[in-house]
């Protein structure tokens, strides 16, 4: 099991708010969980990409 933390910034017009991404990798079935309040398009896009990757 491993945990990685990435600090980055989002492009929102002329603003660039900081974003922290935490990734935990472990054995078992593949899955994706998003925590927070992302917009609907953000919620759906990574999940579909991840599912295509595992197929």
CHARMM internal coordinates of N, CA and C (Angstrom, degrees):
IC EDIT
DIST 1 N 1 CA 1.4535
DIST 1 CA 1 C 1.5217
ANGL 1 N 1 CA 1 C 109.01
DIST 1 C 2 N 1.3147
ANGL 1 CA 1 C 2 N 115.32
DIHE 1 N 1 CA 1 C 2 N 139.36
DIST 2 N 2 CA 1.4568
ANGL 1 C 2 N 2 CA 118.65
DIHE 1 CA 1 C 2 N 2 CA 177.52
DIST 2 CA 2 C 1.5245
ANGL 2 N 2 CA 2 C 110.00
DIHE 1 C 2 N 2 CA 2 C -143.38
DIST 2 C 3 N 1.3033
ANGL 2 CA 2 C 3 N 114.87
DIHE 2 N 2 CA 2 C 3 N 154.53
DIST 3 N 3 CA 1.4582
ANGL 2 C 3 N 3 CA 122.07
DIHE 2 CA 2 C 3 N 3 CA 179.65
DIST 3 CA 3 C 1.5161
ANGL 3 N 3 CA 3 C 107.94
DIHE 2 C 3 N 3 CA 3 C -126.26
DIST 3 C 4 N 1.3233
ANGL 3 CA 3 C 4 N 116.39
DIHE 3 N 3 CA 3 C 4 N 130.38
DIST 4 N 4 CA 1.4644
ANGL 3 C 4 N 4 CA 121.62
DIHE 3 CA 3 C 4 N 4 CA 176.39
DIST 4 CA 4 C 1.5125
ANGL 4 N 4 CA 4 C 108.69
DIHE 3 C 4 N 4 CA 4 C -123.41
DIST 4 C 5 N 1.3204
ANGL 4 CA 4 C 5 N 116.33
DIHE 4 N 4 CA 4 C 5 N 141.48
DIST 5 N 5 CA 1.4590
ANGL 4 C 5 N 5 CA 122.26
DIHE 4 CA 4 C 5 N 5 CA 177.50
DIST 5 CA 5 C 1.5218
ANGL 5 N 5 CA 5 C 107.93
DIHE 4 C 5 N 5 CA 5 C -123.69
DIST 5 C 6 N 1.3268
ANGL 5 CA 5 C 6 N 116.14
DIHE 5 N 5 CA 5 C 6 N 127.64
DIST 6 N 6 CA 1.4619
ANGL 5 C 6 N 6 CA 122.21
DIHE 5 CA 5 C 6 N 6 CA 179.92
DIST 6 CA 6 C 1.5201
ANGL 6 N 6 CA 6 C 108.32
DIHE 5 C 6 N 6 CA 6 C -119.69
DIST 6 C 7 N 1.3182
ANGL 6 CA 6 C 7 N 116.64
DIHE 6 N 6 CA 6 C 7 N 130.29
DIST 7 N 7 CA 1.4627
ANGL 6 C 7 N 7 CA 121.97
DIHE 6 CA 6 C 7 N 7 CA 175.75
DIST 7 CA 7 C 1.5198
ANGL 7 N 7 CA 7 C 107.53
DIHE 6 C 7 N 7 CA 7 C -105.32
DIST 7 C 8 N 1.3250
ANGL 7 CA 7 C 8 N 116.95
DIHE 7 N 7 CA 7 C 8 N 127.13
DIST 8 N 8 CA 1.4579
ANGL 7 C 8 N 8 CA 121.55
DIHE 7 CA 7 C 8 N 8 CA -178.01
DIST 8 CA 8 C 1.5209
ANGL 8 N 8 CA 8 C 109.03
DIHE 7 C 8 N 8 CA 8 C -145.39
DIST 8 C 9 N 1.3001
ANGL 8 CA 8 C 9 N 117.41
DIHE 8 N 8 CA 8 C 9 N -171.57
DIST 9 N 9 CA 1.4662
ANGL 8 C 9 N 9 CA 122.34
DIHE 8 CA 8 C 9 N 9 CA 178.48
DIST 9 CA 9 C 1.5201
ANGL 9 N 9 CA 9 C 109.10
DIHE 8 C 9 N 9 CA 9 C -134.04
DIST 9 C 10 N 1.3298
ANGL 9 CA 9 C 10 N 115.99
DIHE 9 N 9 CA 9 C 10 N 149.66
DIST 10 N 10 CA 1.4606
ANGL 9 C 10 N 10 CA 122.31
DIHE 9 CA 9 C 10 N 10 CA 177.93
DIST 10 CA 10 C 1.5185
ANGL 10 N 10 CA 10 C 109.51
DIHE 9 C 10 N 10 CA 10 C -100.04
DIST 10 C 11 N 1.3175
ANGL 10 CA 10 C 11 N 116.62
DIHE 10 N 10 CA 10 C 11 N 147.53
DIST 11 N 11 CA 1.4624
ANGL 10 C 11 N 11 CA 121.04
DIHE 10 CA 10 C 11 N 11 CA 177.18
DIST 11 CA 11 C 1.5247
ANGL 11 N 11 CA 11 C 108.76
DIHE 10 C 11 N 11 CA 11 C -95.51
DIST 11 C 12 N 1.3226
ANGL 11 CA 11 C 12 N 116.66
DIHE 11 N 11 CA 11 C 12 N 104.91
DIST 12 N 12 CA 1.4636
ANGL 11 C 12 N 12 CA 122.62
DIHE 11 CA 11 C 12 N 12 CA 177.83
DIST 12 CA 12 C 1.5214
ANGL 12 N 12 CA 12 C 108.41
DIHE 11 C 12 N 12 CA 12 C -123.62
DIST 12 C 13 N 1.3163
ANGL 12 CA 12 C 13 N 116.41
DIHE 12 N 12 CA 12 C 13 N 85.68
DIST 13 N 13 CA 1.4593
ANGL 12 C 13 N 13 CA 119.97
DIHE 12 CA 12 C 13 N 13 CA -176.05
DIST 13 CA 13 C 1.5135
ANGL 13 N 13 CA 13 C 110.15
DIHE 12 C 13 N 13 CA 13 C 66.80
DIST 13 C 14 N 1.3346
ANGL 13 CA 13 C 14 N 116.74
DIHE 13 N 13 CA 13 C 14 N -124.70
DIST 14 N 14 CA 1.4678
ANGL 13 C 14 N 14 CA 120.35
DIHE 13 CA 13 C 14 N 14 CA 178.10
DIST 14 CA 14 C 1.5235
ANGL 14 N 14 CA 14 C 111.43
DIHE 13 C 14 N 14 CA 14 C -92.63
DIST 14 C 15 N 1.3147
ANGL 14 CA 14 C 15 N 117.12
DIHE 14 N 14 CA 14 C 15 N -5.74
DIST 15 N 15 CA 1.4659
ANGL 14 C 15 N 15 CA 121.60
DIHE 14 CA 14 C 15 N 15 CA 178.63
DIST 15 CA 15 C 1.5295
ANGL 15 N 15 CA 15 C 110.32
DIHE 14 C 15 N 15 CA 15 C -90.73
DIST 15 C 16 N 1.3128
ANGL 15 CA 15 C 16 N 115.82
DIHE 15 N 15 CA 15 C 16 N 154.32
DIST 16 N 16 CA 1.4669
ANGL 15 C 16 N 16 CA 121.26
DIHE 15 CA 15 C 16 N 16 CA 176.62
DIST 16 CA 16 C 1.5262
ANGL 16 N 16 CA 16 C 108.94
DIHE 15 C 16 N 16 CA 16 C -140.27
DIST 16 C 17 N 1.3548
ANGL 16 CA 16 C 17 N 117.06
DIHE 16 N 16 CA 16 C 17 N 77.36
DIST 17 N 17 CA 1.4604
ANGL 16 C 17 N 17 CA 119.35
DIHE 16 CA 16 C 17 N 17 CA -179.32
DIST 17 CA 17 C 1.5288
ANGL 17 N 17 CA 17 C 111.54
DIHE 16 C 17 N 17 CA 17 C -68.04
DIST 17 C 18 N 1.3294
ANGL 17 CA 17 C 18 N 117.37
DIHE 17 N 17 CA 17 C 18 N 146.15
DIST 18 N 18 CA 1.4691
ANGL 17 C 18 N 18 CA 120.18
DIHE 17 CA 17 C 18 N 18 CA 179.41
DIST 18 CA 18 C 1.5299
ANGL 18 N 18 CA 18 C 111.48
DIHE 17 C 18 N 18 CA 18 C -70.95
DIST 18 C 19 N 1.3225
ANGL 18 CA 18 C 19 N 115.16
DIHE 18 N 18 CA 18 C 19 N 147.47
DIST 19 N 19 CA 1.4627
ANGL 18 C 19 N 19 CA 122.32
DIHE 18 CA 18 C 19 N 19 CA 178.27
DIST 19 CA 19 C 1.5202
ANGL 19 N 19 CA 19 C 107.66
DIHE 18 C 19 N 19 CA 19 C -132.78
DIST 19 C 20 N 1.3214
ANGL 19 CA 19 C 20 N 116.74
DIHE 19 N 19 CA 19 C 20 N 138.28
DIST 20 N 20 CA 1.4617
ANGL 19 C 20 N 20 CA 122.27
DIHE 19 CA 19 C 20 N 20 CA 174.49
DIST 20 CA 20 C 1.5232
ANGL 20 N 20 CA 20 C 108.31
DIHE 19 C 20 N 20 CA 20 C -113.35
DIST 20 C 21 N 1.3191
ANGL 20 CA 20 C 21 N 116.34
DIHE 20 N 20 CA 20 C 21 N 127.18
DIST 21 N 21 CA 1.4591
ANGL 20 C 21 N 21 CA 122.22
DIHE 20 CA 20 C 21 N 21 CA 178.72
DIST 21 CA 21 C 1.5224
ANGL 21 N 21 CA 21 C 107.43
DIHE 20 C 21 N 21 CA 21 C -114.79
DIST 21 C 22 N 1.3404
ANGL 21 CA 21 C 22 N 116.61
DIHE 21 N 21 CA 21 C 22 N 125.04
DIST 22 N 22 CA 1.4648
ANGL 21 C 22 N 22 CA 121.68
DIHE 21 CA 21 C 22 N 22 CA 177.29
DIST 22 CA 22 C 1.5222
ANGL 22 N 22 CA 22 C 108.33
DIHE 21 C 22 N 22 CA 22 C -113.69
DIST 22 C 23 N 1.3277
ANGL 22 CA 22 C 23 N 116.48
DIHE 22 N 22 CA 22 C 23 N 130.38
DIST 23 N 23 CA 1.4566
ANGL 22 C 23 N 23 CA 122.05
DIHE 22 CA 22 C 23 N 23 CA -178.44
DIST 23 CA 23 C 1.5167
ANGL 23 N 23 CA 23 C 108.60
DIHE 22 C 23 N 23 CA 23 C -124.28
DIST 23 C 24 N 1.3298
ANGL 23 CA 23 C 24 N 115.72
DIHE 23 N 23 CA 23 C 24 N 128.46
DIST 24 N 24 CA 1.4637
ANGL 23 C 24 N 24 CA 121.85
DIHE 23 CA 23 C 24 N 24 CA 177.65
DIST 24 CA 24 C 1.5219
ANGL 24 N 24 CA 24 C 107.64
DIHE 23 C 24 N 24 CA 24 C -117.01
DIST 24 C 25 N 1.3135
ANGL 24 CA 24 C 25 N 116.93
DIHE 24 N 24 CA 24 C 25 N 123.18
DIST 25 N 25 CA 1.4581
ANGL 24 C 25 N 25 CA 121.98
DIHE 24 CA 24 C 25 N 25 CA -179.54
DIST 25 CA 25 C 1.5240
ANGL 25 N 25 CA 25 C 108.42
DIHE 24 C 25 N 25 CA 25 C -110.53
DIST 25 C 26 N 1.3422
ANGL 25 CA 25 C 26 N 115.55
DIHE 25 N 25 CA 25 C 26 N 127.79
DIST 26 N 26 CA 1.4575
ANGL 25 C 26 N 26 CA 119.73
DIHE 25 CA 25 C 26 N 26 CA 179.18
DIST 26 CA 26 C 1.5239
ANGL 26 N 26 CA 26 C 109.48
DIHE 25 C 26 N 26 CA 26 C -147.34
DIST 26 C 27 N 1.3081
ANGL 26 CA 26 C 27 N 115.74
DIHE 26 N 26 CA 26 C 27 N 168.96
DIST 27 N 27 CA 1.4570
ANGL 26 C 27 N 27 CA 121.21
DIHE 26 CA 26 C 27 N 27 CA 177.97
DIST 27 CA 27 C 1.5265
ANGL 27 N 27 CA 27 C 109.03
DIHE 26 C 27 N 27 CA 27 C -74.24
DIST 27 C 28 N 1.3200
ANGL 27 CA 27 C 28 N 115.98
DIHE 27 N 27 CA 27 C 28 N 155.24
DIST 28 N 28 CA 1.4587
ANGL 27 C 28 N 28 CA 120.44
DIHE 27 CA 27 C 28 N 28 CA 178.12
DIST 28 CA 28 C 1.5184
ANGL 28 N 28 CA 28 C 111.22
DIHE 27 C 28 N 28 CA 28 C 126.85
DIST 28 C 29 N 1.3145
ANGL 28 CA 28 C 29 N 115.49
DIHE 28 N 28 CA 28 C 29 N -167.11
DIST 29 N 29 CA 1.4558
ANGL 28 C 29 N 29 CA 121.03
DIHE 28 CA 28 C 29 N 29 CA -179.91
DIST 29 CA 29 C 1.5248
ANGL 29 N 29 CA 29 C 110.55
DIHE 28 C 29 N 29 CA 29 C -70.07
DIST 29 C 30 N 1.3363
ANGL 29 CA 29 C 30 N 117.46
DIHE 29 N 29 CA 29 C 30 N 143.32
DIST 30 N 30 CA 1.4614
ANGL 29 C 30 N 30 CA 119.61
DIHE 29 CA 29 C 30 N 30 CA 178.86
DIST 30 CA 30 C 1.5209
ANGL 30 N 30 CA 30 C 111.19
DIHE 29 C 30 N 30 CA 30 C -67.36
DIST 30 C 31 N 1.3042
ANGL 30 CA 30 C 31 N 116.39
DIHE 30 N 30 CA 30 C 31 N 143.21
DIST 31 N 31 CA 1.4553
ANGL 30 C 31 N 31 CA 120.60
DIHE 30 CA 30 C 31 N 31 CA 179.04
DIST 31 CA 31 C 1.5098
ANGL 31 N 31 CA 31 C 111.18
DIHE 30 C 31 N 31 CA 31 C -160.12
DIST 31 C 32 N 1.3149
ANGL 31 CA 31 C 32 N 115.76
DIHE 31 N 31 CA 31 C 32 N 164.98
DIST 32 N 32 CA 1.4544
ANGL 31 C 32 N 32 CA 122.33
DIHE 31 CA 31 C 32 N 32 CA -179.62
DIST 32 CA 32 C 1.5171
ANGL 32 N 32 CA 32 C 108.04
DIHE 31 C 32 N 32 CA 32 C -141.04
DIST 32 C 33 N 1.3295
ANGL 32 CA 32 C 33 N 117.40
DIHE 32 N 32 CA 32 C 33 N 126.67
DIST 33 N 33 CA 1.4541
ANGL 32 C 33 N 33 CA 122.37
DIHE 32 CA 32 C 33 N 33 CA 178.15
DIST 33 CA 33 C 1.5144
ANGL 33 N 33 CA 33 C 108.88
DIHE 32 C 33 N 33 CA 33 C -128.36
DIST 33 C 34 N 1.3218
ANGL 33 CA 33 C 34 N 116.20
DIHE 33 N 33 CA 33 C 34 N 128.47
DIST 34 N 34 CA 1.4617
ANGL 33 C 34 N 34 CA 120.79
DIHE 33 CA 33 C 34 N 34 CA 176.73
DIST 34 CA 34 C 1.5187
ANGL 34 N 34 CA 34 C 108.25
DIHE 33 C 34 N 34 CA 34 C -110.78
DIST 34 C 35 N 1.3283
ANGL 34 CA 34 C 35 N 116.08
DIHE 34 N 34 CA 34 C 35 N 132.06
DIST 35 N 35 CA 1.4571
ANGL 34 C 35 N 35 CA 121.98
DIHE 34 CA 34 C 35 N 35 CA -179.33
DIST 35 CA 35 C 1.5179
ANGL 35 N 35 CA 35 C 108.00
DIHE 34 C 35 N 35 CA 35 C -114.94
DIST 35 C 36 N 1.2967
ANGL 35 CA 35 C 36 N 116.95
DIHE 35 N 35 CA 35 C 36 N 138.38
DIST 36 N 36 CA 1.4624
ANGL 35 C 36 N 36 CA 120.59
DIHE 35 CA 35 C 36 N 36 CA -179.50
DIST 36 CA 36 C 1.5097
ANGL 36 N 36 CA 36 C 110.41
DIHE 35 C 36 N 36 CA 36 C 122.66
DIST 36 C 37 N 1.3125
ANGL 36 CA 36 C 37 N 116.02
DIHE 36 N 36 CA 36 C 37 N -156.89
DIST 37 N 37 CA 1.4548
ANGL 36 C 37 N 37 CA 121.12
DIHE 36 CA 36 C 37 N 37 CA -177.65
DIST 37 CA 37 C 1.5299
ANGL 37 N 37 CA 37 C 111.70
DIHE 36 C 37 N 37 CA 37 C -123.84
DIST 37 C 38 N 1.3358
ANGL 37 CA 37 C 38 N 118.39
DIHE 37 N 37 CA 37 C 38 N 60.11
DIST 38 N 38 CA 1.4614
ANGL 37 C 38 N 38 CA 119.12
DIHE 37 CA 37 C 38 N 38 CA 178.18
DIST 38 CA 38 C 1.5254
ANGL 38 N 38 CA 38 C 110.94
DIHE 37 C 38 N 38 CA 38 C -72.62
DIST 38 C 39 N 1.3290
ANGL 38 CA 38 C 39 N 117.06
DIHE 38 N 38 CA 38 C 39 N 156.55
DIST 39 N 39 CA 1.4584
ANGL 38 C 39 N 39 CA 121.44
DIHE 38 CA 38 C 39 N 39 CA 176.59
DIST 39 CA 39 C 1.5225
ANGL 39 N 39 CA 39 C 109.45
DIHE 38 C 39 N 39 CA 39 C -68.37
DIST 39 C 40 N 1.3310
ANGL 39 CA 39 C 40 N 116.90
DIHE 39 N 39 CA 39 C 40 N 163.63
DIST 40 N 40 CA 1.4610
ANGL 39 C 40 N 40 CA 121.81
DIHE 39 CA 39 C 40 N 40 CA -176.20
DIST 40 CA 40 C 1.5223
ANGL 40 N 40 CA 40 C 112.15
DIHE 39 C 40 N 40 CA 40 C -57.92
DIST 40 C 41 N 1.3287
ANGL 40 CA 40 C 41 N 118.21
DIHE 40 N 40 CA 40 C 41 N -42.99
DIST 41 N 41 CA 1.4678
ANGL 40 C 41 N 41 CA 120.08
DIHE 40 CA 40 C 41 N 41 CA -179.16
DIST 41 CA 41 C 1.5203
ANGL 41 N 41 CA 41 C 111.49
DIHE 40 C 41 N 41 CA 41 C -64.06
DIST 41 C 42 N 1.3158
ANGL 41 CA 41 C 42 N 117.11
DIHE 41 N 41 CA 41 C 42 N -34.92
DIST 42 N 42 CA 1.4638
ANGL 41 C 42 N 42 CA 121.06
DIHE 41 CA 41 C 42 N 42 CA 178.55
DIST 42 CA 42 C 1.5158
ANGL 42 N 42 CA 42 C 110.11
DIHE 41 C 42 N 42 CA 42 C -71.05
DIST 42 C 43 N 1.3357
ANGL 42 CA 42 C 43 N 117.64
DIHE 42 N 42 CA 42 C 43 N -37.47
DIST 43 N 43 CA 1.4616
ANGL 42 C 43 N 43 CA 120.89
DIHE 42 CA 42 C 43 N 43 CA 179.46
DIST 43 CA 43 C 1.5261
ANGL 43 N 43 CA 43 C 111.47
DIHE 42 C 43 N 43 CA 43 C -63.48
DIST 43 C 44 N 1.3357
ANGL 43 CA 43 C 44 N 117.14
DIHE 43 N 43 CA 43 C 44 N -40.42
DIST 44 N 44 CA 1.4603
ANGL 43 C 44 N 44 CA 120.99
DIHE 43 CA 43 C 44 N 44 CA -173.06
DIST 44 CA 44 C 1.5288
ANGL 44 N 44 CA 44 C 113.56
DIHE 43 C 44 N 44 CA 44 C -83.41
DIST 44 C 45 N 1.3157
ANGL 44 CA 44 C 45 N 119.00
DIHE 44 N 44 CA 44 C 45 N -35.58
DIST 45 N 45 CA 1.4655
ANGL 44 C 45 N 45 CA 122.12
DIHE 44 CA 44 C 45 N 45 CA -173.43
DIST 45 CA 45 C 1.5294
ANGL 45 N 45 CA 45 C 113.78
DIHE 44 C 45 N 45 CA 45 C -62.51
DIST 45 C 46 N 1.3372
ANGL 45 CA 45 C 46 N 120.19
DIHE 45 N 45 CA 45 C 46 N -54.80
DIST 46 N 46 CA 1.4744
ANGL 45 C 46 N 46 CA 119.03
DIHE 45 CA 45 C 46 N 46 CA -177.85
DIST 46 CA 46 C 1.5251
ANGL 46 N 46 CA 46 C 112.87
DIHE 45 C 46 N 46 CA 46 C -63.17
DIST 46 C 47 N 1.3246
ANGL 46 CA 46 C 47 N 117.53
DIHE 46 N 46 CA 46 C 47 N -35.69
DIST 47 N 47 CA 1.4590
ANGL 46 C 47 N 47 CA 120.54
DIHE 46 CA 46 C 47 N 47 CA -178.62
DIST 47 CA 47 C 1.5272
ANGL 47 N 47 CA 47 C 110.13
DIHE 46 C 47 N 47 CA 47 C -62.95
DIST 47 C 48 N 1.3394
ANGL 47 CA 47 C 48 N 117.53
DIHE 47 N 47 CA 47 C 48 N -44.97
DIST 48 N 48 CA 1.4629
ANGL 47 C 48 N 48 CA 119.83
DIHE 47 CA 47 C 48 N 48 CA -179.28
DIST 48 CA 48 C 1.5272
ANGL 48 N 48 CA 48 C 110.60
DIHE 47 C 48 N 48 CA 48 C -67.33
DIST 48 C 49 N 1.3290
ANGL 48 CA 48 C 49 N 117.89
DIHE 48 N 48 CA 48 C 49 N -37.14
DIST 49 N 49 CA 1.4675
ANGL 48 C 49 N 49 CA 120.59
DIHE 48 CA 48 C 49 N 49 CA 177.29
DIST 49 CA 49 C 1.5229
ANGL 49 N 49 CA 49 C 110.69
DIHE 48 C 49 N 49 CA 49 C -65.27
DIST 49 C 50 N 1.3162
ANGL 49 CA 49 C 50 N 117.33
DIHE 49 N 49 CA 49 C 50 N -42.23
DIST 50 N 50 CA 1.4667
ANGL 49 C 50 N 50 CA 120.92
DIHE 49 CA 49 C 50 N 50 CA -179.57
DIST 50 CA 50 C 1.5205
ANGL 50 N 50 CA 50 C 110.51
DIHE 49 C 50 N 50 CA 50 C -66.35
DIST 50 C 51 N 1.3223
ANGL 50 CA 50 C 51 N 118.19
DIHE 50 N 50 CA 50 C 51 N -41.04
DIST 51 N 51 CA 1.4558
ANGL 50 C 51 N 51 CA 120.71
DIHE 50 CA 50 C 51 N 51 CA 179.85
DIST 51 CA 51 C 1.5238
ANGL 51 N 51 CA 51 C 111.03
DIHE 50 C 51 N 51 CA 51 C -64.63
DIST 51 C 52 N 1.3329
ANGL 51 CA 51 C 52 N 118.03
DIHE 51 N 51 CA 51 C 52 N -39.40
DIST 52 N 52 CA 1.4639
ANGL 51 C 52 N 52 CA 120.43
DIHE 51 CA 51 C 52 N 52 CA 177.34
DIST 52 CA 52 C 1.5228
ANGL 52 N 52 CA 52 C 110.79
DIHE 51 C 52 N 52 CA 52 C -64.42
DIST 52 C 53 N 1.3239
ANGL 52 CA 52 C 53 N 116.87
DIHE 52 N 52 CA 52 C 53 N -35.06
DIST 53 N 53 CA 1.4613
ANGL 52 C 53 N 53 CA 120.88
DIHE 52 CA 52 C 53 N 53 CA -179.61
DIST 53 CA 53 C 1.5247
ANGL 53 N 53 CA 53 C 111.12
DIHE 52 C 53 N 53 CA 53 C -64.98
DIST 53 C 54 N 1.3272
ANGL 53 CA 53 C 54 N 117.79
DIHE 53 N 53 CA 53 C 54 N -39.13
DIST 54 N 54 CA 1.4598
ANGL 53 C 54 N 54 CA 121.51
DIHE 53 CA 53 C 54 N 54 CA -175.59
DIST 54 CA 54 C 1.5183
ANGL 54 N 54 CA 54 C 112.92
DIHE 53 C 54 N 54 CA 54 C -80.30
DIST 54 C 55 N 1.3261
ANGL 54 CA 54 C 55 N 118.76
DIHE 54 N 54 CA 54 C 55 N -14.49
DIST 55 N 55 CA 1.4705
ANGL 54 C 55 N 55 CA 120.67
DIHE 54 CA 54 C 55 N 55 CA -177.01
DIST 55 CA 55 C 1.4995
ANGL 55 N 55 CA 55 C 111.72
DIHE 54 C 55 N 55 CA 55 C -79.60
END
COOR INIT
IC SEED 1 N 1 CA 1 C
IC BUILD
